[in-house]
Amino acid sequence: MSRRPSTTKETMVAAAFELVRRSGFDALTARGLAAELGCSTQPIMYRFPDLAELKELVYQKADEYHTAYLSAAEGLLGIGLRYVQFAAEETNLFRLLFQSGHFDGTSLSELLTAPEAGELIRATSFELGLSKEDALFAFEALFVAVHGYASLIANNTMGYDPDTVKKTLTAIAEGLLREKSE
């Protein structure tokens, strides 16, 4: 009689997440995960016959981790700084979330009007004292700068200097507010 795999689905997802976090999304193979778990590939292939479900679950776990990471920030500037810091500290997760093709075919406009962005745009409106339209414009400018910094850092094109990032984001916000008041 064959034995049922003793490695649980949750254990596999957690191990796969740590593997991706440490070694990148390309490392997530049945053999790579088996080595991580110290087992054969059989229990992995039993639970995840084509690995697509496992990869989606790892993506979701990374997204939840990223959301919790950003939630530790205070204010809009803090969120932007944490976003860039995440790219510097969790490069492989940043690449998975934002550079793996998950958003292929999604326009910037669609990203900015997604439900997840709504809370940040409301916070921008409140924090900067802007109308909804002006807050959307300000958020877009800040998002492009923040994501640009994060992408450059995650791809080793630029070193992470939190003071420079903070100065730049502050200058952008102040410029937008100055422009609005004129």
FISEFI-470618 format. One record per atom (N, C-alpha, C): residue number from 1; residue in one letter; atom name; x, y, z. Coordinates in steps of 0.2 Angstrom, whole numbers, plus 2048, in hexadecimal, padded with zeros to 3 digits. Last residue first. Layout:
[NUM "A" "CA" [X Y Z]]
...
This chain:
[182 "E" "N" [7FD 986 7DE]]
[182 "E" "CA" [7FE 98B 7D9]]
[182 "E" "C" [7F8 98D 7D5]]
[181 "S" "N" [7FA 97A 7E4]]
[181 "S" "CA" [7F8 980 7E8]]
[181 "S" "C" [7F9 987 7E3]]
[180 "K" "N" [7FF 970 7DC]]
[180 "K" "CA" [7F7 971 7DD]]
[180 "K" "C" [7F5 977 7E0]]
[179 "E" "N" [80C 972 7DC]]
[179 "E" "CA" [809 973 7D6]]
[179 "E" "C" [802 974 7D7]]
[178 "R" "N" [80E 96F 7EA]]
[178 "R" "CA" [810 975 7E8]]
[178 "R" "C" [80C 977 7E1]]
[177 "L" "N" [80B 961 7E9]]
[177 "L" "CA" [807 966 7ED]]
[177 "L" "C" [808 96D 7EB]]
[176 "L" "N" [815 95D 7E1]]
[176 "L" "CA" [80E 95C 7DF]]
[176 "L" "C" [80A 960 7E3]]
[175 "G" "N" [820 960 7E8]]
[175 "G" "CA" [81F 963 7E2]]
[175 "G" "C" [818 962 7DF]]
[174 "E" "N" [81F 957 7F3]]
[174 "E" "CA" [81F 95E 7F4]]
[174 "E" "C" [81D 962 7EE]]
[173 "A" "N" [820 94B 7EC]]
[173 "A" "CA" [819 94C 7F0]]
[173 "A" "C" [819 954 7F1]]
[172 "I" "N" [82D 94C 7E8]]
[172 "I" "CA" [827 94B 7E3]]
[172 "I" "C" [821 94D 7E6]]
[171 "A" "N" [834 94D 7F4]]
[171 "A" "CA" [834 952 7EF]]
[171 "A" "C" [82F 952 7EA]]
[170 "T" "N" [831 940 7FA]]
[170 "T" "CA" [82F 947 7FD]]
[170 "T" "C" [82F 94C 7F8]]
[169 "L" "N" [838 938 7F1]]
[169 "L" "CA" [830 938 7F1]]
[169 "L" "C" [82E 93E 7F5]]
[168 "T" "N" [845 93D 7F2]]
[168 "T" "CA" [842 93D 7EC]]
[168 "T" "C" [83A 93D 7ED]]
[167 "K" "N" [848 93A 800]]
[167 "K" "CA" [848 941 7FD]]
[167 "K" "C" [844 942 7F7]]
[166 "K" "N" [846 92C 800]]
[166 "K" "CA" [842 930 804]]
[166 "K" "C" [842 937 802]]
[165 "V" "N" [850 928 7F8]]
[165 "V" "CA" [849 926 7F6]]
[165 "V" "C" [845 92B 7FA]]
[164 "T" "N" [85B 92D 7FF]]
[164 "T" "CA" [85A 92F 7F9]]
[164 "T" "C" [853 92E 7F7]]
[163 "D" "N" [85A 925 80B]]
[163 "D" "CA" [85A 92C 80B]]
[163 "D" "C" [858 92F 805]]
[162 "P" "N" [85B 917 806]]
[162 "P" "CA" [855 91A 809]]
[162 "P" "C" [854 921 809]]
[161 "D" "N" [862 911 7F9]]
[161 "D" "CA" [864 916 7FE]]
[161 "D" "C" [85E 919 800]]
[160 "Y" "N" [867 903 7F1]]
[160 "Y" "CA" [862 905 7F5]]
[160 "Y" "C" [865 90B 7FA]]
[159 "G" "N" [86E 904 7E0]]
[159 "G" "CA" [86F 902 7E8]]
[159 "G" "C" [869 906 7EB]]
[158 "M" "N" [869 8FE 7D1]]
[158 "M" "CA" [86A 904 7D5]]
[158 "M" "C" [86A 901 7DD]]
[157 "T" "N" [867 8F2 7CB]]
[157 "T" "CA" [869 8F8 7C7]]
[157 "T" "C" [86B 8FE 7CB]]
[156 "N" "N" [861 8E7 7D1]]
[156 "N" "CA" [868 8E9 7D2]]
[156 "N" "C" [86B 8EE 7CD]]
[155 "N" "N" [854 8E6 7D0]]
[155 "N" "CA" [858 8E3 7CB]]
[155 "N" "C" [85F 8E5 7CB]]
[154 "A" "N" [84F 8EC 7DB]]
[154 "A" "CA" [84E 8E5 7DB]]
[154 "A" "C" [852 8E2 7D6]]
[153 "I" "N" [852 8FA 7D8]]
[153 "I" "CA" [856 8F7 7DD]]
[153 "I" "C" [855 8EF 7DD]]
[152 "L" "N" [849 8FC 7CD]]
[152 "L" "CA" [851 8FD 7CC]]
[152 "L" "C" [855 8F9 7D1]]
[151 "S" "N" [83D 8F9 7D4]]
[151 "S" "CA" [83F 8F5 7CE]]
[151 "S" "C" [847 8F6 7CD]]
[150 "A" "N" [83D 904 7DD]]
[150 "A" "CA" [83D 8FD 7E0]]
[150 "A" "C" [83F 8F8 7DA]]
[149 "Y" "N" [83D 90F 7D5]]
[149 "Y" "CA" [843 90E 7DA]]
[149 "Y" "C" [843 907 7DB]]
[148 "G" "N" [831 90D 7CF]]
[148 "G" "CA" [837 90D 7CB]]
[148 "G" "C" [83D 90C 7CF]]
[147 "H" "N" [828 90D 7D9]]
[147 "H" "CA" [829 907 7D6]]
[147 "H" "C" [82F 907 7D1]]
[146 "V" "N" [829 91B 7DD]]
[146 "V" "CA" [82B 916 7E2]]
[146 "V" "C" [82C 90F 7DE]]
[145 "A" "N" [825 921 7D1]]
[145 "A" "CA" [82C 923 7D4]]
[145 "A" "C" [82E 91D 7D8]]
[144 "V" "N" [818 91D 7CF]]
[144 "V" "CA" [81D 91C 7CA]]
[144 "V" "C" [824 91C 7CC]]
[143 "F" "N" [813 921 7DB]]
[143 "F" "CA" [813 91A 7D9]]
[143 "F" "C" [818 919 7D4]]
[142 "L" "N" [813 92F 7D9]]
[142 "L" "CA" [817 92C 7DF]]
[142 "L" "C" [818 925 7DD]]
[141 "A" "N" [80A 931 7CE]]
[141 "A" "CA" [811 933 7CE]]
[141 "A" "C" [816 930 7D3]]
[140 "E" "N" [7FF 92B 7D4]]
[140 "E" "CA" [802 928 7CE]]
[140 "E" "C" [809 92A 7CD]]
[139 "F" "N" [7FC 933 7DE]]
[139 "F" "CA" [7FD 92C 7E0]]
[139 "F" "C" [801 929 7DA]]
[138 "A" "N" [7F9 93F 7D7]]
[138 "A" "CA" [7FE 93F 7DC]]
[138 "A" "C" [801 938 7DD]]
[137 "F" "N" [7ED 93B 7D0]]
[137 "F" "CA" [7F3 93D 7CD]]
[137 "F" "C" [7F9 93D 7D1]]
[136 "L" "N" [7E5 938 7DB]]
[136 "L" "CA" [7E7 932 7D7]]
[136 "L" "C" [7ED 934 7D3]]
[135 "A" "N" [7E4 944 7E1]]
[135 "A" "CA" [7E7 93F 7E5]]
[135 "A" "C" [7E9 939 7E0]]
[134 "D" "N" [7DD 94B 7D8]]
[134 "D" "CA" [7E4 94D 7D9]]
[134 "D" "C" [7E7 948 7DD]]
[133 "E" "N" [7D1 944 7D9]]
[133 "E" "CA" [7D4 944 7D3]]
[133 "E" "C" [7DB 946 7D4]]
[132 "K" "N" [7CD 946 7E7]]
[132 "K" "CA" [7CE 93F 7E4]]
[132 "K" "C" [7D2 93F 7DE]]
[131 "S" "N" [7D7 954 7ED]]
[131 "S" "CA" [7D1 951 7EB]]
[131 "S" "C" [7D2 94A 7E8]]
[130 "L" "N" [7E2 954 7FB]]
[130 "L" "CA" [7E1 954 7F4]]
[130 "L" "C" [7DA 951 7F3]]
[129 "G" "N" [7EA 952 807]]
[129 "G" "CA" [7E5 957 807]]
[129 "G" "C" [7E3 959 7FF]]
[128 "L" "N" [7F3 949 809]]
[128 "L" "CA" [7F6 94E 806]]
[128 "L" "C" [7F0 954 805]]
[127 "E" "N" [7EB 93F 810]]
[127 "E" "CA" [7F2 941 813]]
[127 "E" "C" [7F4 948 80F]]
[126 "F" "N" [7E0 93E 808]]
[126 "F" "CA" [7DF 940 80F]]
[126 "F" "C" [7E6 943 811]]
[125 "S" "N" [7E5 939 7FC]]
[125 "S" "CA" [7E1 93F 7FC]]
[125 "S" "C" [7E1 942 803]]
[124 "T" "N" [7ED 92E 800]]
[124 "T" "CA" [7F0 934 7FD]]
[124 "T" "C" [7EC 93A 7FD]]
[123 "A" "N" [7E2 926 805]]
[123 "A" "CA" [7E7 928 80A]]
[123 "A" "C" [7EB 92E 807]]
[122 "R" "N" [7DC 924 7F9]]
[122 "R" "CA" [7D8 927 7FE]]
[122 "R" "C" [7DD 92A 803]]
[121 "I" "N" [7E6 91C 7F3]]
[121 "I" "CA" [7E4 923 7F0]]
[121 "I" "C" [7E0 927 7F5]]
[120 "L" "N" [7E6 911 7FB]]
[120 "L" "CA" [7EC 915 7FB]]
[120 "L" "C" [7EB 91C 7F8]]
[119 "E" "N" [7DA 90C 7F8]]
[119 "E" "CA" [7DB 90E 7FF]]
[119 "E" "C" [7E1 913 7FF]]
[118 "G" "N" [7DB 909 7EA]]
[118 "G" "CA" [7D6 90E 7ED]]
[118 "G" "C" [7D8 910 7F4]]
[117 "A" "N" [7E3 8FE 7E7]]
[117 "A" "CA" [7E6 905 7E7]]
[117 "A" "C" [7E2 90A 7EA]]
[116 "E" "N" [7DB 8F3 7E8]]
[116 "E" "CA" [7E1 8F4 7EC]]
[116 "E" "C" [7E4 8FB 7ED]]
[115 "P" "N" [7D2 8F5 7DD]]
[115 "P" "CA" [7D0 8F6 7E4]]
[115 "P" "C" [7D5 8F7 7E9]]
[114 "A" "N" [7DA 8FF 7D0]]
[114 "A" "CA" [7D8 8F8 7D3]]
[114 "A" "C" [7D6 8FA 7DA]]
[113 "T" "N" [7DE 90A 7CA]]
[113 "T" "CA" [7D7 90A 7CB]]
[113 "T" "C" [7D5 903 7CE]]
[112 "L" "N" [7EC 908 7C7]]
[112 "L" "CA" [7EA 90D 7CC]]
[112 "L" "C" [7E2 90D 7CE]]
[111 "L" "N" [7EB 8FD 7BE]]
[111 "L" "CA" [7EE 8FC 7C5]]
[111 "L" "C" [7EC 902 7CA]]
[110 "E" "N" [7E5 904 7B3]]
[110 "E" "CA" [7E2 8FE 7B7]]
[110 "E" "C" [7E5 8FD 7BD]]
[109 "S" "N" [7F0 90D 7B0]]
[109 "S" "CA" [7E9 90F 7B2]]
[109 "S" "C" [7E5 90A 7B6]]
[108 "L" "N" [7F9 904 7AC]]
[108 "L" "CA" [7FA 908 7B2]]
[108 "L" "C" [7F4 90B 7B5]]
[107 "S" "N" [7F2 8F5 7A6]]
[107 "S" "CA" [7F5 8FC 7A5]]
[107 "S" "C" [7F6 8FF 7AC]]
[106 "T" "N" [7F7 8E4 7A4]]
[106 "T" "CA" [7F3 8E9 7A9]]
[106 "T" "C" [7F6 8F0 7A8]]
[105 "G" "N" [7FF 8DC 79D]]
[105 "G" "CA" [7F8 8DE 79A]]
[105 "G" "C" [7F4 8E3 79E]]
[104 "D" "N" [805 8D4 7AB]]
[104 "D" "CA" [806 8D5 7A4]]
[104 "D" "C" [7FF 8D7 7A1]]
[103 "F" "N" [806 8D1 7B8]]
[103 "F" "CA" [802 8D7 7B6]]
[103 "F" "C" [803 8D9 7AF]]
[102 "H" "N" [80E 8C7 7B9]]
[102 "H" "CA" [808 8C6 7BC]]
[102 "H" "C" [803 8CC 7BA]]
[101 "G" "N" [81B 8C7 7B5]]
[101 "G" "CA" [816 8C7 7B0]]
[101 "G" "C" [80F 8C6 7B3]]
[100 "S" "N" [824 8C9 7BF]]
[100 "S" "CA" [824 8C2 7BD]]
[100 "S" "C" [81E 8C2 7B7]]
[99 "Q" "N" [826 8D5 7C6]]
[99 "Q" "CA" [82A 8D4 7C0]]
[99 "Q" "C" [829 8CD 7BD]]
[98 "F" "N" [81F 8D5 7D2]]
[98 "F" "CA" [81E 8DB 7CE]]
[98 "F" "C" [822 8DA 7C7]]
[97 "L" "N" [820 8C9 7DA]]
[97 "L" "CA" [81A 8CD 7DA]]
[97 "L" "C" [819 8D2 7D4]]
[96 "L" "N" [82E 8C5 7D7]]
[96 "L" "CA" [828 8C0 7D6]]
[96 "L" "C" [821 8C4 7D5]]
[95 "R" "N" [835 8D0 7DB]]
[95 "R" "CA" [835 8CE 7D4]]
[95 "R" "C" [82F 8C9 7D2]]
[94 "F" "N" [832 8D0 7E9]]
[94 "F" "CA" [830 8D5 7E5]]
[94 "F" "C" [830 8D3 7DD]]
[93 "L" "N" [838 8C4 7EC]]
[93 "L" "CA" [831 8C4 7ED]]
[93 "L" "C" [82E 8CA 7E9]]
[92 "N" "N" [845 8C7 7E9]]
[92 "N" "CA" [842 8C1 7E6]]
[92 "N" "C" [83B 8C2 7E6]]
[91 "T" "N" [848 8D2 7F3]]
[91 "T" "CA" [848 8D2 7EB]]
[91 "T" "C" [845 8CD 7E7]]
[90 "E" "N" [845 8D7 7FF]]
[90 "E" "CA" [842 8D1 7FD]]
[90 "E" "C" [842 8D1 7F5]]
[89 "E" "N" [84C 8E3 801]]
[89 "E" "CA" [84D 8DE 806]]
[89 "E" "C" [84A 8D7 803]]
[88 "A" "N" [849 8EB 7F6]]
[88 "A" "CA" [850 8EB 7F8]]
[88 "A" "C" [851 8E4 7FC]]
[87 "A" "N" [83B 8EB 7F6]]
[87 "A" "CA" [83F 8E9 7F0]]
[87 "A" "C" [846 8E7 7F1]]
[86 "F" "N" [839 8F0 802]]
[86 "F" "CA" [837 8E9 801]]
[86 "F" "C" [83B 8E7 7FB]]
[85 "Q" "N" [83D 8FD 800]]
[85 "Q" "CA" [840 8F9 805]]
[85 "Q" "C" [83F 8F2 804]]
[84 "V" "N" [832 901 7F8]]
[84 "V" "CA" [839 901 7F6]]
[84 "V" "C" [83D 8FD 7FA]]
[83 "Y" "N" [828 900 802]]
[83 "Y" "CA" [827 8FD 7FB]]
[83 "Y" "C" [82E 8FC 7F8]]
[82 "R" "N" [82C 909 80C]]
[82 "R" "CA" [82B 902 80D]]
[82 "R" "C" [82B 8FD 807]]
[81 "L" "N" [82A 915 805]]
[81 "L" "CA" [831 913 807]]
[81 "L" "C" [831 90B 809]]
[80 "G" "N" [81C 915 803]]
[80 "G" "CA" [821 915 7FD]]
[80 "G" "C" [828 913 7FF]]
[79 "I" "N" [818 915 811]]
[79 "I" "CA" [816 90F 80C]]
[79 "I" "C" [81B 90F 806]]
[78 "G" "N" [81D 921 815]]
[78 "G" "CA" [81F 91B 818]]
[78 "G" "C" [81E 915 814]]
[77 "L" "N" [815 92A 80D]]
[77 "L" "CA" [81D 92A 80C]]
[77 "L" "C" [81F 923 80F]]
[76 "L" "N" [809 927 813]]
[76 "L" "CA" [80A 926 80C]]
[76 "L" "C" [811 925 80A]]
[75 "G" "N" [809 920 823]]
[75 "G" "CA" [808 925 81E]]
[75 "G" "C" [80A 923 817]]
[74 "E" "N" [813 913 829]]
[74 "E" "CA" [80F 919 82B]]
[74 "E" "C" [80F 91E 826]]
[73 "A" "N" [814 901 826]]
[73 "A" "CA" [816 908 825]]
[73 "A" "C" [811 90D 828]]
[72 "A" "N" [810 8F5 827]]
[72 "A" "CA" [814 8F7 82D]]
[72 "A" "C" [816 8FF 82C]]
[71 "S" "N" [80A 8F2 81B]]
[71 "S" "CA" [806 8F4 820]]
[71 "S" "C" [80A 8F6 827]]
[70 "L" "N" [815 8EC 814]]
[70 "L" "CA" [813 8F3 812]]
[70 "L" "C" [80E 8F6 818]]
[69 "Y" "N" [814 8DF 819]]
[69 "Y" "CA" [81A 8E3 819]]
[69 "Y" "C" [819 8EB 818]]
[68 "A" "N" [807 8DB 815]]
[68 "A" "CA" [809 8DC 81C]]
[68 "A" "C" [80F 8E0 81D]]
[67 "T" "N" [809 8DB 807]]
[67 "T" "CA" [804 8DF 80A]]
[67 "T" "C" [806 8E0 811]]
[66 "H" "N" [813 8D1 806]]
[66 "H" "CA" [815 8D8 804]]
[66 "H" "C" [810 8DD 807]]
[65 "Y" "N" [80C 8C6 80B]]
[65 "Y" "CA" [812 8C8 80E]]
[65 "Y" "C" [814 8CF 80D]]
[64 "E" "N" [803 8C5 801]]
[64 "E" "CA" [801 8C6 808]]
[64 "E" "C" [806 8C9 80C]]
[63 "D" "N" [80B 8C2 7F6]]
[63 "D" "CA" [807 8C8 7F6]]
[63 "D" "C" [805 8CA 7FD]]
[62 "A" "N" [810 8B6 7FA]]
[62 "A" "CA" [815 8BC 7F9]]
[62 "A" "C" [811 8C2 7F9]]
[61 "K" "N" [804 8AF 7F9]]
[61 "K" "CA" [808 8AF 800]]
[61 "K" "C" [80D 8B5 7FF]]
[60 "Q" "N" [802 8AF 7EB]]
[60 "Q" "CA" [7FD 8B2 7F0]]
[60 "Q" "C" [800 8B3 7F7]]
[59 "Y" "N" [80D 8A8 7E7]]
[59 "Y" "CA" [80C 8AF 7E5]]
[59 "Y" "C" [807 8B3 7EA]]
[58 "V" "N" [80A 89C 7EC]]
[58 "V" "CA" [810 89F 7EE]]
[58 "V" "C" [810 8A7 7EC]]
[57 "L" "N" [7FF 899 7E5]]
[57 "L" "CA" [7FF 899 7EC]]
[57 "L" "C" [805 89D 7EF]]
[56 "E" "N" [804 898 7D8]]
[56 "E" "CA" [7FF 89D 7DA]]
[56 "E" "C" [7FF 89E 7E1]]
[55 "K" "N" [80D 88D 7DA]]
[55 "K" "CA" [810 893 7D8]]
[55 "K" "C" [80B 899 7D9]]
[54 "L" "N" [803 883 7DC]]
[54 "L" "CA" [808 885 7E1]]
[54 "L" "C" [80B 88C 7E0]]
[53 "E" "N" [7FC 883 7D0]]
[53 "E" "CA" [7F9 885 7D6]]
[53 "E" "C" [7FE 887 7DC]]
[52 "A" "N" [807 87E 7C8]]
[52 "A" "CA" [804 885 7C6]]
[52 "A" "C" [800 887 7CD]]
[51 "L" "N" [80C 871 7CA]]
[51 "L" "CA" [80F 877 7CD]]
[51 "L" "C" [80B 87E 7CC]]
[50 "D" "N" [805 866 7C5]]
[50 "D" "CA" [808 86A 7C0]]
[50 "D" "C" [80B 871 7C3]]
[49 "P" "N" [801 85F 7D2]]
[49 "P" "CA" [803 85C 7CC]]
[49 "P" "C" [807 860 7C6]]
[48 "F" "N" [803 861 7E1]]
[48 "F" "CA" [803 866 7DC]]
[48 "F" "C" [805 863 7D5]]
[47 "R" "N" [802 855 7E8]]
[47 "R" "CA" [7FE 85B 7EB]]
[47 "R" "C" [7FE 860 7E5]]
[46 "Y" "N" [80B 84D 7E1]]
[46 "Y" "CA" [805 84A 7E3]]
[46 "Y" "C" [800 850 7E5]]
[45 "M" "N" [817 854 7E0]]
[45 "M" "CA" [813 853 7DA]]
[45 "M" "C" [80C 850 7DB]]
[44 "I" "N" [81A 853 7ED]]
[44 "I" "CA" [819 85A 7EA]]
[44 "I" "C" [815 859 7E4]]
[43 "P" "N" [81D 846 7F0]]
[43 "P" "CA" [817 849 7F3]]
[43 "P" "C" [815 850 7F0]]
[42 "Q" "N" [827 844 7E6]]
[42 "Q" "CA" [821 841 7E5]]
[42 "Q" "C" [81C 844 7E9]]
[41 "T" "N" [834 849 7E7]]
[41 "T" "CA" [82F 84D 7E4]]
[41 "T" "C" [828 84A 7E4]]
[40 "S" "N" [839 846 7F8]]
[40 "S" "CA" [839 845 7F1]]
[40 "S" "C" [834 849 7EE]]
[39 "C" "N" [840 852 804]]
[39 "C" "CA" [83B 84C 802]]
[39 "C" "C" [83C 84B 7FB]]
[38 "G" "N" [844 85E 809]]
[38 "G" "CA" [847 858 80B]]
[38 "G" "C" [843 852 80A]]
[37 "L" "N" [83F 86A 806]]
[37 "L" "CA" [83B 866 80B]]
[37 "L" "C" [83F 860 80D]]
[36 "E" "N" [848 86E 7FC]]
[36 "E" "CA" [847 872 802]]
[36 "E" "C" [843 86F 807]]
[35 "A" "N" [847 863 7F3]]
[35 "A" "CA" [84E 864 7F7]]
[35 "A" "C" [84C 869 7FD]]
[34 "A" "N" [83A 866 7EF]]
[34 "A" "CA" [83C 860 7F2]]
[34 "A" "C" [842 860 7F6]]
[33 "L" "N" [83C 872 7E8]]
[33 "L" "CA" [838 872 7EE]]
[33 "L" "C" [839 86B 7F2]]
[32 "G" "N" [844 86E 7DE]]
[32 "G" "CA" [847 873 7E2]]
[32 "G" "C" [843 873 7E9]]
[31 "R" "N" [83C 864 7D7]]
[31 "R" "CA" [842 862 7DA]]
[31 "R" "C" [845 867 7DF]]
[30 "A" "N" [831 86D 7D3]]
[30 "A" "CA" [830 867 7D8]]
[30 "A" "C" [836 865 7DB]]
[29 "T" "N" [837 87E 7D5]]
[29 "T" "CA" [835 878 7D1]]
[29 "T" "C" [834 872 7D6]]
[28 "L" "N" [83B 88D 7D7]]
[28 "L" "CA" [835 889 7D9]]
[28 "L" "C" [834 884 7D4]]
[27 "A" "N" [845 895 7D2]]
[27 "A" "CA" [847 88F 7D6]]
[27 "A" "C" [841 88B 7D8]]
[26 "D" "N" [83E 89F 7CC]]
[26 "D" "CA" [841 89A 7C8]]
[26 "D" "C" [843 894 7CC]]
[25 "F" "N" [83D 8A8 7D7]]
[25 "F" "CA" [837 8A4 7D4]]
[25 "F" "C" [839 89E 7D0]]
[24 "G" "N" [84A 8A8 7E3]]
[24 "G" "CA" [846 8AA 7DD]]
[24 "G" "C" [841 8A6 7DB]]
[23 "S" "N" [850 8A4 7EF]]
[23 "S" "CA" [853 8A3 7E9]]
[23 "S" "C" [850 8A5 7E3]]
[22 "R" "N" [848 8A9 7FA]]
[22 "R" "CA" [850 8A9 7FB]]
[22 "R" "C" [853 8A8 7F4]]
[21 "R" "N" [83B 8A9 7F6]]
[21 "R" "CA" [83E 8AF 7F9]]
[21 "R" "C" [845 8AF 7F9]]
[20 "V" "N" [83A 89C 7F1]]
[20 "V" "CA" [83A 8A2 7ED]]
[20 "V" "C" [83D 8A8 7F0]]
[19 "L" "N" [83B 895 7FE]]
[19 "L" "CA" [840 894 7F8]]
[19 "L" "C" [840 89A 7F3]]
[18 "E" "N" [830 89B 805]]
[18 "E" "CA" [837 89C 807]]
[18 "E" "C" [83C 89B 802]]
[17 "F" "N" [826 895 7FD]]
[17 "F" "CA" [827 89C 7FE]]
[17 "F" "C" [82E 89E 800]]
[16 "A" "N" [828 888 7FE]]
[16 "A" "CA" [829 88B 7F8]]
[16 "A" "C" [82A 892 7F8]]
[15 "A" "N" [825 886 80C]]
[15 "A" "CA" [82C 885 80A]]
[15 "A" "C" [82D 888 803]]
[14 "A" "N" [817 88A 80B]]
[14 "A" "CA" [81C 88E 80F]]
[14 "A" "C" [823 88D 80D]]
[13 "V" "N" [813 880 803]]
[13 "V" "CA" [812 887 801]]
[13 "V" "C" [817 88B 805]]
[12 "M" "N" [816 874 80B]]
[12 "M" "CA" [819 875 804]]
[12 "M" "C" [818 87C 802]]
[11 "T" "N" [80E 876 816]]
[11 "T" "CA" [815 876 817]]
[11 "T" "C" [818 877 810]]
[10 "E" "N" [801 876 80F]]
[10 "E" "CA" [803 87C 813]]
[10 "E" "C" [80B 87C 814]]
[9 "K" "N" [801 868 80C]]
[9 "K" "CA" [800 86E 806]]
[9 "K" "C" [803 874 809]]
[8 "T" "N" [80C 85E 815]]
[8 "T" "CA" [806 861 814]]
[8 "T" "C" [806 867 80E]]
[7 "T" "N" [814 84F 813]]
[7 "T" "CA" [815 856 813]]
[7 "T" "C" [80E 859 811]]
[6 "S" "N" [810 842 812]]
[6 "S" "CA" [810 845 818]]
[6 "S" "C" [811 84C 818]]
[5 "P" "N" [807 839 805]]
[5 "P" "CA" [80C 83E 807]]
[5 "P" "C" [80B 841 80E]]
[4 "R" "N" [803 828 809]]
[4 "R" "CA" [801 82F 807]]
[4 "R" "C" [806 834 809]]
[3 "R" "N" [80A 819 803]]
[3 "R" "CA" [80A 81E 809]]
[3 "R" "C" [807 825 806]]
[2 "S" "N" [803 80B 7FC]]
[2 "S" "CA" [807 811 7FB]]
[2 "S" "C" [805 816 801]]
[1 "M" "N" [804 7FA 800]]
[1 "M" "CA" [800 800 800]]
[1 "M" "C" [805 806 800]]
